[in-house]
Amino acid sequence: MTFQQLRTGEYFCFSGMTTAYIYRKISASYCSQNGFLQKIRPQAKIRRLSQTEINEYVTQKQSSWKDGKG
């Protein structure tokens, strides 16, 4: 799937990469990782995350915030 096909607000990772690097689509040209905006090509190959992967990511982020690491 390509970035262009993803809906705004959905979480994804780049094809072939682990879910350690998770992004969120902000607009037709930008995504966000840890609050930082990054420009992205519409034809970039990505993989939409499942709800389970998103839940694991959110849980991990909340845990790191509580530990003072996030």
N, C-alpha and C positions, 0 to 999 in steps of 0.2 A: 504494500500500500504506500501511497505517497503522502507527504505532509498536506498537500492540497486537498486530498480526500478526507482528511481528519476534520472533525467538527471542533469549533472553538470551545475551549474548556476541557477537552479530553487530554488524558495523560498518554505518553508514548515514550519509547526509547528508539534509538537508531537501530536499524536492521543489523544483526550480527553482534550487537553489544549487550552486555548484561543489564539487568534492571538496577544496577548500582548507580547508573546515570539516567535519571528520570526527568522528563521535560513535560511541560503543559503548553498546549497551543493557546496563544493569546490573541492572535489575529491572523490574517491571511499571509503575513510575512514574518511574524515574530513568534518565538516561543520563550518560555521562562524556565530557568533552572535555579532553584534556591533564591528566587526573587530577582534574579538578573535577567534582563531581556537580551535575547540573541536573535539576530536576523537569520532566516533560514530560507533556502530555495524551495519553491513549491513542489518541485519534482524530487526532493530528497526522499530516499527510501526509509520508511519508519515502520515500527510495529506498535499497534495500539495495545495498551495494557489491559489485562482482564481485571475484573472487579477485585479478585483475590490479590493480585499483584499490587493494585492501588491501596487496598486495605493494609497490606504488609508494609508498604512504603510509608503510609500515614502513621502507623503504629511505631515504626522505627524512628521517624522524625519526632514524634511526641516524646519518645523515650530519650532521644538525644537532647531535646530542649530541657527536659526535667533534670538531666545530668549536667546541664550547662555547657554542652558541646555543640549545640545547634544554632 
